[in-house]
């Protein structure tokens, strides 16, 4: 199963690095939408991704519209937002789906959310707290999609590292 993770204008290099690592270990492709709040050579970005950069499939775009023009087919994008009526685990993810996340400070653009309201999902949280960290949200979304599809191609038996 291949997933696509789209970060729209990410601002914090450590988050992007952690997300890059999640993408590498799950085989997801990372799509970054400019402007980025950091340089791709940023030491914090590289440190968070550790030595996984060689396993990462990454693409860059100048707008979310560019990503959607290229890949959107009407039922393959899921927009993560705290403003959704749908819970992320109540929708059915498919091979090739795009999980779209907004910038840390503002989330996804309001007009995009309104236009795709039925394709928006949220991660439940307690009380009035605003949201999870972006890299945690991506991880929750990716692993729910993989769980629903039986973790195809993954080692689900576990292993112990030996020296």
Phi and psi in radians as a Rosetta constraint file:
Dihedral C 1 N 2 CA 2 C 2 CIRCULARHARMONIC -1.949 0.35
Dihedral N 2 CA 2 C 2 N 3 CIRCULARHARMONIC 2.218 0.35
Dihedral C 2 N 3 CA 3 C 3 CIRCULARHARMONIC -1.924 0.35
Dihedral N 3 CA 3 C 3 N 4 CIRCULARHARMONIC 2.740 0.35
Dihedral C 3 N 4 CA 4 C 4 CIRCULARHARMONIC -2.106 0.35
Dihedral N 4 CA 4 C 4 N 5 CIRCULARHARMONIC 2.185 0.35
Dihedral C 4 N 5 CA 5 C 5 CIRCULARHARMONIC -1.876 0.35
Dihedral N 5 CA 5 C 5 N 6 CIRCULARHARMONIC 2.149 0.35
Dihedral C 5 N 6 CA 6 C 6 CIRCULARHARMONIC -1.954 0.35
Dihedral N 6 CA 6 C 6 N 7 CIRCULARHARMONIC 2.158 0.35
Dihedral C 6 N 7 CA 7 C 7 CIRCULARHARMONIC -1.901 0.35
Dihedral N 7 CA 7 C 7 N 8 CIRCULARHARMONIC 2.022 0.35
Dihedral C 7 N 8 CA 8 C 8 CIRCULARHARMONIC -1.610 0.35
Dihedral N 8 CA 8 C 8 N 9 CIRCULARHARMONIC 1.921 0.35
Dihedral C 8 N 9 CA 9 C 9 CIRCULARHARMONIC 0.946 0.35
Dihedral N 9 CA 9 C 9 N 10 CIRCULARHARMONIC 0.903 0.35
Dihedral C 9 N 10 CA 10 C 10 CIRCULARHARMONIC -1.083 0.35
Dihedral N 10 CA 10 C 10 N 11 CIRCULARHARMONIC 2.561 0.35
Dihedral C 10 N 11 CA 11 C 11 CIRCULARHARMONIC -1.943 0.35
Dihedral N 11 CA 11 C 11 N 12 CIRCULARHARMONIC -0.480 0.35
Dihedral C 11 N 12 CA 12 C 12 CIRCULARHARMONIC -1.923 0.35
Dihedral N 12 CA 12 C 12 N 13 CIRCULARHARMONIC 2.066 0.35
Dihedral C 12 N 13 CA 13 C 13 CIRCULARHARMONIC -1.062 0.35
Dihedral N 13 CA 13 C 13 N 14 CIRCULARHARMONIC -0.633 0.35
Dihedral C 13 N 14 CA 14 C 14 CIRCULARHARMONIC -1.114 0.35
Dihedral N 14 CA 14 C 14 N 15 CIRCULARHARMONIC -0.677 0.35
Dihedral C 14 N 15 CA 15 C 15 CIRCULARHARMONIC -1.093 0.35
Dihedral N 15 CA 15 C 15 N 16 CIRCULARHARMONIC -0.842 0.35
Dihedral C 15 N 16 CA 16 C 16 CIRCULARHARMONIC -1.069 0.35
Dihedral N 16 CA 16 C 16 N 17 CIRCULARHARMONIC -0.663 0.35
Dihedral C 16 N 17 CA 17 C 17 CIRCULARHARMONIC -1.138 0.35
Dihedral N 17 CA 17 C 17 N 18 CIRCULARHARMONIC -0.760 0.35
Dihedral C 17 N 18 CA 18 C 18 CIRCULARHARMONIC -1.113 0.35
Dihedral N 18 CA 18 C 18 N 19 CIRCULARHARMONIC -0.695 0.35
Dihedral C 18 N 19 CA 19 C 19 CIRCULARHARMONIC -1.169 0.35
Dihedral N 19 CA 19 C 19 N 20 CIRCULARHARMONIC -0.688 0.35
Dihedral C 19 N 20 CA 20 C 20 CIRCULARHARMONIC -1.035 0.35
Dihedral N 20 CA 20 C 20 N 21 CIRCULARHARMONIC -0.721 0.35
Dihedral C 20 N 21 CA 21 C 21 CIRCULARHARMONIC -1.133 0.35
Dihedral N 21 CA 21 C 21 N 22 CIRCULARHARMONIC -0.752 0.35
Dihedral C 21 N 22 CA 22 C 22 CIRCULARHARMONIC -1.035 0.35
Dihedral N 22 CA 22 C 22 N 23 CIRCULARHARMONIC -0.769 0.35
Dihedral C 22 N 23 CA 23 C 23 CIRCULARHARMONIC -1.077 0.35
Dihedral N 23 CA 23 C 23 N 24 CIRCULARHARMONIC -0.758 0.35
Dihedral C 23 N 24 CA 24 C 24 CIRCULARHARMONIC -1.068 0.35
Dihedral N 24 CA 24 C 24 N 25 CIRCULARHARMONIC -0.797 0.35
Dihedral C 24 N 25 CA 25 C 25 CIRCULARHARMONIC -1.355 0.35
Dihedral N 25 CA 25 C 25 N 26 CIRCULARHARMONIC -0.223 0.35
Dihedral C 25 N 26 CA 26 C 26 CIRCULARHARMONIC -1.934 0.35
Dihedral N 26 CA 26 C 26 N 27 CIRCULARHARMONIC -0.061 0.35
Dihedral C 26 N 27 CA 27 C 27 CIRCULARHARMONIC 1.336 0.35
Dihedral N 27 CA 27 C 27 N 28 CIRCULARHARMONIC 0.231 0.35
Dihedral C 27 N 28 CA 28 C 28 CIRCULARHARMONIC -1.376 0.35
Dihedral N 28 CA 28 C 28 N 29 CIRCULARHARMONIC 2.574 0.35
Dihedral C 28 N 29 CA 29 C 29 CIRCULARHARMONIC -1.565 0.35
Dihedral N 29 CA 29 C 29 N 30 CIRCULARHARMONIC 2.419 0.35
Dihedral C 29 N 30 CA 30 C 30 CIRCULARHARMONIC -1.807 0.35
Dihedral N 30 CA 30 C 30 N 31 CIRCULARHARMONIC 2.205 0.35
Dihedral C 30 N 31 CA 31 C 31 CIRCULARHARMONIC -1.999 0.35
Dihedral N 31 CA 31 C 31 N 32 CIRCULARHARMONIC 2.080 0.35
Dihedral C 31 N 32 CA 32 C 32 CIRCULARHARMONIC -1.875 0.35
Dihedral N 32 CA 32 C 32 N 33 CIRCULARHARMONIC 2.214 0.35
Dihedral C 32 N 33 CA 33 C 33 CIRCULARHARMONIC -1.813 0.35
Dihedral N 33 CA 33 C 33 N 34 CIRCULARHARMONIC 2.139 0.35
Dihedral C 33 N 34 CA 34 C 34 CIRCULARHARMONIC -1.296 0.35
Dihedral N 34 CA 34 C 34 N 35 CIRCULARHARMONIC 2.741 0.35
Dihedral C 34 N 35 CA 35 C 35 CIRCULARHARMONIC -1.393 0.35
Dihedral N 35 CA 35 C 35 N 36 CIRCULARHARMONIC 2.535 0.35
Dihedral C 35 N 36 CA 36 C 36 CIRCULARHARMONIC -1.647 0.35
Dihedral N 36 CA 36 C 36 N 37 CIRCULARHARMONIC 2.551 0.35
Dihedral C 36 N 37 CA 37 C 37 CIRCULARHARMONIC -1.479 0.35
Dihedral N 37 CA 37 C 37 N 38 CIRCULARHARMONIC 0.343 0.35
Dihedral C 37 N 38 CA 38 C 38 CIRCULARHARMONIC -2.831 0.35
Dihedral N 38 CA 38 C 38 N 39 CIRCULARHARMONIC 2.922 0.35
Dihedral C 38 N 39 CA 39 C 39 CIRCULARHARMONIC -1.580 0.35
Dihedral N 39 CA 39 C 39 N 40 CIRCULARHARMONIC 2.544 0.35
Dihedral C 39 N 40 CA 40 C 40 CIRCULARHARMONIC -1.109 0.35
Dihedral N 40 CA 40 C 40 N 41 CIRCULARHARMONIC -0.394 0.35
Dihedral C 40 N 41 CA 41 C 41 CIRCULARHARMONIC -1.513 0.35
Dihedral N 41 CA 41 C 41 N 42 CIRCULARHARMONIC 0.036 0.35
Dihedral C 41 N 42 CA 42 C 42 CIRCULARHARMONIC -0.916 0.35
Dihedral N 42 CA 42 C 42 N 43 CIRCULARHARMONIC 2.293 0.35
Dihedral C 42 N 43 CA 43 C 43 CIRCULARHARMONIC -1.107 0.35
Dihedral N 43 CA 43 C 43 N 44 CIRCULARHARMONIC -0.557 0.35
Dihedral C 43 N 44 CA 44 C 44 CIRCULARHARMONIC -1.248 0.35
Dihedral N 44 CA 44 C 44 N 45 CIRCULARHARMONIC -0.618 0.35
Dihedral C 44 N 45 CA 45 C 45 CIRCULARHARMONIC -1.124 0.35
Dihedral N 45 CA 45 C 45 N 46 CIRCULARHARMONIC -0.858 0.35
Dihedral C 45 N 46 CA 46 C 46 CIRCULARHARMONIC -1.136 0.35
Dihedral N 46 CA 46 C 46 N 47 CIRCULARHARMONIC -0.713 0.35
Dihedral C 46 N 47 CA 47 C 47 CIRCULARHARMONIC -1.114 0.35
Dihedral N 47 CA 47 C 47 N 48 CIRCULARHARMONIC -0.739 0.35
Dihedral C 47 N 48 CA 48 C 48 CIRCULARHARMONIC -1.147 0.35
Dihedral N 48 CA 48 C 48 N 49 CIRCULARHARMONIC -0.577 0.35
Dihedral C 48 N 49 CA 49 C 49 CIRCULARHARMONIC -1.462 0.35
Dihedral N 49 CA 49 C 49 N 50 CIRCULARHARMONIC -0.149 0.35
Dihedral C 49 N 50 CA 50 C 50 CIRCULARHARMONIC 0.846 0.35
Dihedral N 50 CA 50 C 50 N 51 CIRCULARHARMONIC -2.281 0.35
Dihedral C 50 N 51 CA 51 C 51 CIRCULARHARMONIC -1.748 0.35
Dihedral N 51 CA 51 C 51 N 52 CIRCULARHARMONIC 0.511 0.35
Dihedral C 51 N 52 CA 52 C 52 CIRCULARHARMONIC -1.703 0.35
Dihedral N 52 CA 52 C 52 N 53 CIRCULARHARMONIC -0.066 0.35
Dihedral C 52 N 53 CA 53 C 53 CIRCULARHARMONIC -1.034 0.35
Dihedral N 53 CA 53 C 53 N 54 CIRCULARHARMONIC -0.570 0.35
Dihedral C 53 N 54 CA 54 C 54 CIRCULARHARMONIC -1.191 0.35
Dihedral N 54 CA 54 C 54 N 55 CIRCULARHARMONIC -0.301 0.35
Dihedral C 54 N 55 CA 55 C 55 CIRCULARHARMONIC -1.718 0.35
Dihedral N 55 CA 55 C 55 N 56 CIRCULARHARMONIC 0.053 0.35
Dihedral C 55 N 56 CA 56 C 56 CIRCULARHARMONIC -1.646 0.35
Dihedral N 56 CA 56 C 56 N 57 CIRCULARHARMONIC 2.343 0.35
Dihedral C 56 N 57 CA 57 C 57 CIRCULARHARMONIC -1.797 0.35
Dihedral N 57 CA 57 C 57 N 58 CIRCULARHARMONIC 1.980 0.35
Dihedral C 57 N 58 CA 58 C 58 CIRCULARHARMONIC -2.309 0.35
Dihedral N 58 CA 58 C 58 N 59 CIRCULARHARMONIC 2.500 0.35
Dihedral C 58 N 59 CA 59 C 59 CIRCULARHARMONIC -2.383 0.35
Dihedral N 59 CA 59 C 59 N 60 CIRCULARHARMONIC 2.679 0.35
Dihedral C 59 N 60 CA 60 C 60 CIRCULARHARMONIC -2.117 0.35
Dihedral N 60 CA 60 C 60 N 61 CIRCULARHARMONIC 2.536 0.35
Dihedral C 60 N 61 CA 61 C 61 CIRCULARHARMONIC -2.433 0.35
Dihedral N 61 CA 61 C 61 N 62 CIRCULARHARMONIC 2.784 0.35
Dihedral C 61 N 62 CA 62 C 62 CIRCULARHARMONIC -1.655 0.35
Dihedral N 62 CA 62 C 62 N 63 CIRCULARHARMONIC -0.170 0.35
Dihedral C 62 N 63 CA 63 C 63 CIRCULARHARMONIC -2.841 0.35
Dihedral N 63 CA 63 C 63 N 64 CIRCULARHARMONIC 2.772 0.35
Dihedral C 63 N 64 CA 64 C 64 CIRCULARHARMONIC -1.152 0.35
Dihedral N 64 CA 64 C 64 N 65 CIRCULARHARMONIC -0.550 0.35
Dihedral C 64 N 65 CA 65 C 65 CIRCULARHARMONIC -1.036 0.35
Dihedral N 65 CA 65 C 65 N 66 CIRCULARHARMONIC -0.659 0.35
Dihedral C 65 N 66 CA 66 C 66 CIRCULARHARMONIC -1.106 0.35
Dihedral N 66 CA 66 C 66 N 67 CIRCULARHARMONIC -0.733 0.35
Dihedral C 66 N 67 CA 67 C 67 CIRCULARHARMONIC -1.124 0.35
Dihedral N 67 CA 67 C 67 N 68 CIRCULARHARMONIC -0.809 0.35
Dihedral C 67 N 68 CA 68 C 68 CIRCULARHARMONIC -1.183 0.35
Dihedral N 68 CA 68 C 68 N 69 CIRCULARHARMONIC -0.697 0.35
Dihedral C 68 N 69 CA 69 C 69 CIRCULARHARMONIC -1.038 0.35
Dihedral N 69 CA 69 C 69 N 70 CIRCULARHARMONIC -0.606 0.35
Dihedral C 69 N 70 CA 70 C 70 CIRCULARHARMONIC -1.431 0.35
Dihedral N 70 CA 70 C 70 N 71 CIRCULARHARMONIC -0.597 0.35
Dihedral C 70 N 71 CA 71 C 71 CIRCULARHARMONIC -2.179 0.35
Dihedral N 71 CA 71 C 71 N 72 CIRCULARHARMONIC -0.384 0.35
Dihedral C 71 N 72 CA 72 C 72 CIRCULARHARMONIC -1.204 0.35
Dihedral N 72 CA 72 C 72 N 73 CIRCULARHARMONIC 2.257 0.35
Dihedral C 72 N 73 CA 73 C 73 CIRCULARHARMONIC -2.154 0.35
Dihedral N 73 CA 73 C 73 N 74 CIRCULARHARMONIC 0.174 0.35
Dihedral C 73 N 74 CA 74 C 74 CIRCULARHARMONIC 1.756 0.35
Dihedral N 74 CA 74 C 74 N 75 CIRCULARHARMONIC -0.301 0.35
Dihedral C 74 N 75 CA 75 C 75 CIRCULARHARMONIC -2.608 0.35
Dihedral N 75 CA 75 C 75 N 76 CIRCULARHARMONIC 0.503 0.35
Dihedral C 75 N 76 CA 76 C 76 CIRCULARHARMONIC -2.195 0.35
Dihedral N 76 CA 76 C 76 N 77 CIRCULARHARMONIC 0.174 0.35
Dihedral C 76 N 77 CA 77 C 77 CIRCULARHARMONIC -2.065 0.35
Dihedral N 77 CA 77 C 77 N 78 CIRCULARHARMONIC 2.410 0.35
Dihedral C 77 N 78 CA 78 C 78 CIRCULARHARMONIC -2.202 0.35
Dihedral N 78 CA 78 C 78 N 79 CIRCULARHARMONIC 2.097 0.35
Dihedral C 78 N 79 CA 79 C 79 CIRCULARHARMONIC -1.739 0.35
Dihedral N 79 CA 79 C 79 N 80 CIRCULARHARMONIC 2.003 0.35
Dihedral C 79 N 80 CA 80 C 80 CIRCULARHARMONIC -1.470 0.35
Dihedral N 80 CA 80 C 80 N 81 CIRCULARHARMONIC 2.188 0.35
Dihedral C 80 N 81 CA 81 C 81 CIRCULARHARMONIC -2.708 0.35
Dihedral N 81 CA 81 C 81 N 82 CIRCULARHARMONIC 2.576 0.35
Dihedral C 81 N 82 CA 82 C 82 CIRCULARHARMONIC -1.257 0.35
Dihedral N 82 CA 82 C 82 N 83 CIRCULARHARMONIC -0.154 0.35
Dihedral C 82 N 83 CA 83 C 83 CIRCULARHARMONIC -1.717 0.35
Dihedral N 83 CA 83 C 83 N 84 CIRCULARHARMONIC 0.294 0.35
Dihedral C 83 N 84 CA 84 C 84 CIRCULARHARMONIC -1.648 0.35
Dihedral N 84 CA 84 C 84 N 85 CIRCULARHARMONIC 2.689 0.35
Dihedral C 84 N 85 CA 85 C 85 CIRCULARHARMONIC -1.533 0.35
Dihedral N 85 CA 85 C 85 N 86 CIRCULARHARMONIC -0.387 0.35
Dihedral C 85 N 86 CA 86 C 86 CIRCULARHARMONIC -1.584 0.35
Dihedral N 86 CA 86 C 86 N 87 CIRCULARHARMONIC 2.375 0.35
Dihedral C 86 N 87 CA 87 C 87 CIRCULARHARMONIC -1.484 0.35
Dihedral N 87 CA 87 C 87 N 88 CIRCULARHARMONIC 2.464 0.35
Dihedral C 87 N 88 CA 88 C 88 CIRCULARHARMONIC -0.967 0.35
Dihedral N 88 CA 88 C 88 N 89 CIRCULARHARMONIC -0.515 0.35
Dihedral C 88 N 89 CA 89 C 89 CIRCULARHARMONIC -1.559 0.35
Dihedral N 89 CA 89 C 89 N 90 CIRCULARHARMONIC -0.038 0.35
Dihedral C 89 N 90 CA 90 C 90 CIRCULARHARMONIC -1.655 0.35
Dihedral N 90 CA 90 C 90 N 91 CIRCULARHARMONIC -0.064 0.35
Dihedral C 90 N 91 CA 91 C 91 CIRCULARHARMONIC -1.820 0.35
Dihedral N 91 CA 91 C 91 N 92 CIRCULARHARMONIC 2.826 0.35
Dihedral C 91 N 92 CA 92 C 92 CIRCULARHARMONIC -1.802 0.35
Dihedral N 92 CA 92 C 92 N 93 CIRCULARHARMONIC 2.060 0.35
Dihedral C 92 N 93 CA 93 C 93 CIRCULARHARMONIC -1.576 0.35
Dihedral N 93 CA 93 C 93 N 94 CIRCULARHARMONIC 2.521 0.35
Dihedral C 93 N 94 CA 94 C 94 CIRCULARHARMONIC -2.146 0.35
Dihedral N 94 CA 94 C 94 N 95 CIRCULARHARMONIC 2.846 0.35
Dihedral C 94 N 95 CA 95 C 95 CIRCULARHARMONIC -0.978 0.35
Dihedral N 95 CA 95 C 95 N 96 CIRCULARHARMONIC 2.286 0.35
Dihedral C 95 N 96 CA 96 C 96 CIRCULARHARMONIC 1.565 0.35
Dihedral N 96 CA 96 C 96 N 97 CIRCULARHARMONIC -0.054 0.35
Dihedral C 96 N 97 CA 97 C 97 CIRCULARHARMONIC -1.083 0.35
Dihedral N 97 CA 97 C 97 N 98 CIRCULARHARMONIC 2.730 0.35
Dihedral C 97 N 98 CA 98 C 98 CIRCULARHARMONIC -1.934 0.35
Dihedral N 98 CA 98 C 98 N 99 CIRCULARHARMONIC 2.180 0.35
Dihedral C 98 N 99 CA 99 C 99 CIRCULARHARMONIC -1.832 0.35
Dihedral N 99 CA 99 C 99 N 100 CIRCULARHARMONIC 2.043 0.35
Dihedral C 99 N 100 CA 100 C 100 CIRCULARHARMONIC -1.924 0.35
Dihedral N 100 CA 100 C 100 N 101 CIRCULARHARMONIC 2.275 0.35
Dihedral C 100 N 101 CA 101 C 101 CIRCULARHARMONIC -2.246 0.35
Dihedral N 101 CA 101 C 101 N 102 CIRCULARHARMONIC 2.496 0.35
Dihedral C 101 N 102 CA 102 C 102 CIRCULARHARMONIC -1.615 0.35
Dihedral N 102 CA 102 C 102 N 103 CIRCULARHARMONIC -3.134 0.35
Dihedral C 102 N 103 CA 103 C 103 CIRCULARHARMONIC -1.175 0.35
Dihedral N 103 CA 103 C 103 N 104 CIRCULARHARMONIC 2.709 0.35
Dihedral C 103 N 104 CA 104 C 104 CIRCULARHARMONIC -1.026 0.35
Dihedral N 104 CA 104 C 104 N 105 CIRCULARHARMONIC -0.667 0.35
Dihedral C 104 N 105 CA 105 C 105 CIRCULARHARMONIC -1.514 0.35
Dihedral N 105 CA 105 C 105 N 106 CIRCULARHARMONIC -0.427 0.35
Dihedral C 105 N 106 CA 106 C 106 CIRCULARHARMONIC -2.298 0.35
Dihedral N 106 CA 106 C 106 N 107 CIRCULARHARMONIC -0.156 0.35
Dihedral C 106 N 107 CA 107 C 107 CIRCULARHARMONIC 1.264 0.35
Dihedral N 107 CA 107 C 107 N 108 CIRCULARHARMONIC -2.701 0.35
Dihedral C 107 N 108 CA 108 C 108 CIRCULARHARMONIC -1.476 0.35
Dihedral N 108 CA 108 C 108 N 109 CIRCULARHARMONIC 2.689 0.35
Dihedral C 108 N 109 CA 109 C 109 CIRCULARHARMONIC -1.027 0.35
Dihedral N 109 CA 109 C 109 N 110 CIRCULARHARMONIC 2.404 0.35
Dihedral C 109 N 110 CA 110 C 110 CIRCULARHARMONIC -0.971 0.35
Dihedral N 110 CA 110 C 110 N 111 CIRCULARHARMONIC -0.743 0.35
Dihedral C 110 N 111 CA 111 C 111 CIRCULARHARMONIC -1.129 0.35
Dihedral N 111 CA 111 C 111 N 112 CIRCULARHARMONIC -0.611 0.35
Dihedral C 111 N 112 CA 112 C 112 CIRCULARHARMONIC -1.148 0.35
Dihedral N 112 CA 112 C 112 N 113 CIRCULARHARMONIC -0.763 0.35
Dihedral C 112 N 113 CA 113 C 113 CIRCULARHARMONIC -1.118 0.35
Dihedral N 113 CA 113 C 113 N 114 CIRCULARHARMONIC -0.731 0.35
Dihedral C 113 N 114 CA 114 C 114 CIRCULARHARMONIC -1.133 0.35
Dihedral N 114 CA 114 C 114 N 115 CIRCULARHARMONIC -0.742 0.35
Dihedral C 114 N 115 CA 115 C 115 CIRCULARHARMONIC -1.145 0.35
Dihedral N 115 CA 115 C 115 N 116 CIRCULARHARMONIC -0.503 0.35
Dihedral C 115 N 116 CA 116 C 116 CIRCULARHARMONIC -2.145 0.35
Dihedral N 116 CA 116 C 116 N 117 CIRCULARHARMONIC 0.666 0.35
Dihedral C 116 N 117 CA 117 C 117 CIRCULARHARMONIC -0.946 0.35
Dihedral N 117 CA 117 C 117 N 118 CIRCULARHARMONIC -0.726 0.35
Dihedral C 117 N 118 CA 118 C 118 CIRCULARHARMONIC -1.312 0.35
Dihedral N 118 CA 118 C 118 N 119 CIRCULARHARMONIC -0.118 0.35
Dihedral C 118 N 119 CA 119 C 119 CIRCULARHARMONIC -1.870 0.35
Dihedral N 119 CA 119 C 119 N 120 CIRCULARHARMONIC 0.180 0.35
Dihedral C 119 N 120 CA 120 C 120 CIRCULARHARMONIC -1.612 0.35
Dihedral N 120 CA 120 C 120 N 121 CIRCULARHARMONIC 2.474 0.35
Dihedral C 120 N 121 CA 121 C 121 CIRCULARHARMONIC -2.330 0.35
Dihedral N 121 CA 121 C 121 N 122 CIRCULARHARMONIC 2.705 0.35
Dihedral C 121 N 122 CA 122 C 122 CIRCULARHARMONIC -2.283 0.35
Dihedral N 122 CA 122 C 122 N 123 CIRCULARHARMONIC 2.712 0.35
Dihedral C 122 N 123 CA 123 C 123 CIRCULARHARMONIC -1.719 0.35
Dihedral N 123 CA 123 C 123 N 124 CIRCULARHARMONIC 2.126 0.35
Dihedral C 123 N 124 CA 124 C 124 CIRCULARHARMONIC -1.103 0.35
Dihedral N 124 CA 124 C 124 N 125 CIRCULARHARMONIC 2.508 0.35
Dihedral C 124 N 125 CA 125 C 125 CIRCULARHARMONIC -2.466 0.35
Dihedral N 125 CA 125 C 125 N 126 CIRCULARHARMONIC 2.758 0.35
Dihedral C 125 N 126 CA 126 C 126 CIRCULARHARMONIC -1.416 0.35
Dihedral N 126 CA 126 C 126 N 127 CIRCULARHARMONIC 2.558 0.35
Dihedral C 126 N 127 CA 127 C 127 CIRCULARHARMONIC 1.056 0.35
Dihedral N 127 CA 127 C 127 N 128 CIRCULARHARMONIC -2.582 0.35
Dihedral C 127 N 128 CA 128 C 128 CIRCULARHARMONIC -1.754 0.35
Dihedral N 128 CA 128 C 128 N 129 CIRCULARHARMONIC 0.224 0.35
Dihedral C 128 N 129 CA 129 C 129 CIRCULARHARMONIC -1.164 0.35
Dihedral N 129 CA 129 C 129 N 130 CIRCULARHARMONIC 2.521 0.35
Dihedral C 129 N 130 CA 130 C 130 CIRCULARHARMONIC -1.194 0.35
Dihedral N 130 CA 130 C 130 N 131 CIRCULARHARMONIC -1.021 0.35
Dihedral C 130 N 131 CA 131 C 131 CIRCULARHARMONIC -3.009 0.35
Dihedral N 131 CA 131 C 131 N 132 CIRCULARHARMONIC 2.925 0.35
Dihedral C 131 N 132 CA 132 C 132 CIRCULARHARMONIC -1.328 0.35
Dihedral N 132 CA 132 C 132 N 133 CIRCULARHARMONIC 2.871 0.35
Dihedral C 132 N 133 CA 133 C 133 CIRCULARHARMONIC -1.067 0.35
Dihedral N 133 CA 133 C 133 N 134 CIRCULARHARMONIC 2.540 0.35
Dihedral C 133 N 134 CA 134 C 134 CIRCULARHARMONIC -0.980 0.35
Dihedral N 134 CA 134 C 134 N 135 CIRCULARHARMONIC -0.795 0.35
Dihedral C 134 N 135 CA 135 C 135 CIRCULARHARMONIC -1.156 0.35
Dihedral N 135 CA 135 C 135 N 136 CIRCULARHARMONIC -0.580 0.35
Dihedral C 135 N 136 CA 136 C 136 CIRCULARHARMONIC -1.189 0.35
Dihedral N 136 CA 136 C 136 N 137 CIRCULARHARMONIC -0.709 0.35
Dihedral C 136 N 137 CA 137 C 137 CIRCULARHARMONIC -1.082 0.35
Dihedral N 137 CA 137 C 137 N 138 CIRCULARHARMONIC -0.751 0.35
Dihedral C 137 N 138 CA 138 C 138 CIRCULARHARMONIC -1.071 0.35
Dihedral N 138 CA 138 C 138 N 139 CIRCULARHARMONIC -0.769 0.35
Dihedral C 138 N 139 CA 139 C 139 CIRCULARHARMONIC -1.087 0.35
Dihedral N 139 CA 139 C 139 N 140 CIRCULARHARMONIC -0.749 0.35
Dihedral C 139 N 140 CA 140 C 140 CIRCULARHARMONIC -1.046 0.35
Dihedral N 140 CA 140 C 140 N 141 CIRCULARHARMONIC -0.807 0.35
Dihedral C 140 N 141 CA 141 C 141 CIRCULARHARMONIC -1.129 0.35
Dihedral N 141 CA 141 C 141 N 142 CIRCULARHARMONIC -0.809 0.35
Dihedral C 141 N 142 CA 142 C 142 CIRCULARHARMONIC -1.073 0.35
Dihedral N 142 CA 142 C 142 N 143 CIRCULARHARMONIC -0.839 0.35
Dihedral C 142 N 143 CA 143 C 143 CIRCULARHARMONIC -1.261 0.35
Dihedral N 143 CA 143 C 143 N 144 CIRCULARHARMONIC -0.468 0.35
Dihedral C 143 N 144 CA 144 C 144 CIRCULARHARMONIC -1.176 0.35
Dihedral N 144 CA 144 C 144 N 145 CIRCULARHARMONIC -0.765 0.35
Dihedral C 144 N 145 CA 145 C 145 CIRCULARHARMONIC -1.077 0.35
Dihedral N 145 CA 145 C 145 N 146 CIRCULARHARMONIC -0.739 0.35
Dihedral C 145 N 146 CA 146 C 146 CIRCULARHARMONIC -1.177 0.35
Dihedral N 146 CA 146 C 146 N 147 CIRCULARHARMONIC -0.716 0.35
Dihedral C 146 N 147 CA 147 C 147 CIRCULARHARMONIC -1.040 0.35
Dihedral N 147 CA 147 C 147 N 148 CIRCULARHARMONIC -0.795 0.35
Dihedral C 147 N 148 CA 148 C 148 CIRCULARHARMONIC -1.042 0.35
Dihedral N 148 CA 148 C 148 N 149 CIRCULARHARMONIC -0.487 0.35
Dihedral C 148 N 149 CA 149 C 149 CIRCULARHARMONIC -1.805 0.35
Dihedral N 149 CA 149 C 149 N 150 CIRCULARHARMONIC 0.235 0.35
Dihedral C 149 N 150 CA 150 C 150 CIRCULARHARMONIC 1.333 0.35
Dihedral N 150 CA 150 C 150 N 151 CIRCULARHARMONIC 0.358 0.35
Dihedral C 150 N 151 CA 151 C 151 CIRCULARHARMONIC 0.881 0.35
Dihedral N 151 CA 151 C 151 N 152 CIRCULARHARMONIC 0.969 0.35
Dihedral C 151 N 152 CA 152 C 152 CIRCULARHARMONIC -1.054 0.35
Dihedral N 152 CA 152 C 152 N 153 CIRCULARHARMONIC 2.215 0.35
Dihedral C 152 N 153 CA 153 C 153 CIRCULARHARMONIC 1.413 0.35
Dihedral N 153 CA 153 C 153 N 154 CIRCULARHARMONIC 0.061 0.35
Dihedral C 153 N 154 CA 154 C 154 CIRCULARHARMONIC -1.690 0.35
Dihedral N 154 CA 154 C 154 N 155 CIRCULARHARMONIC 2.616 0.35
Dihedral C 154 N 155 CA 155 C 155 CIRCULARHARMONIC -1.381 0.35
Dihedral N 155 CA 155 C 155 N 156 CIRCULARHARMONIC 1.817 0.35
Dihedral C 155 N 156 CA 156 C 156 CIRCULARHARMONIC -1.726 0.35
Dihedral N 156 CA 156 C 156 N 157 CIRCULARHARMONIC 0.029 0.35
Dihedral C 156 N 157 CA 157 C 157 CIRCULARHARMONIC -1.516 0.35
Dihedral N 157 CA 157 C 157 N 158 CIRCULARHARMONIC -0.337 0.35
Dihedral C 157 N 158 CA 158 C 158 CIRCULARHARMONIC 1.431 0.35
Dihedral N 158 CA 158 C 158 N 159 CIRCULARHARMONIC 2.881 0.35
Dihedral C 158 N 159 CA 159 C 159 CIRCULARHARMONIC -2.775 0.35
Dihedral N 159 CA 159 C 159 N 160 CIRCULARHARMONIC 2.734 0.35
Dihedral C 159 N 160 CA 160 C 160 CIRCULARHARMONIC -1.808 0.35
Dihedral N 160 CA 160 C 160 N 161 CIRCULARHARMONIC 2.364 0.35
Dihedral C 160 N 161 CA 161 C 161 CIRCULARHARMONIC -1.332 0.35
Dihedral N 161 CA 161 C 161 N 162 CIRCULARHARMONIC 2.371 0.35
Dihedral C 161 N 162 CA 162 C 162 CIRCULARHARMONIC -2.068 0.35
Dihedral N 162 CA 162 C 162 N 163 CIRCULARHARMONIC 2.635 0.35
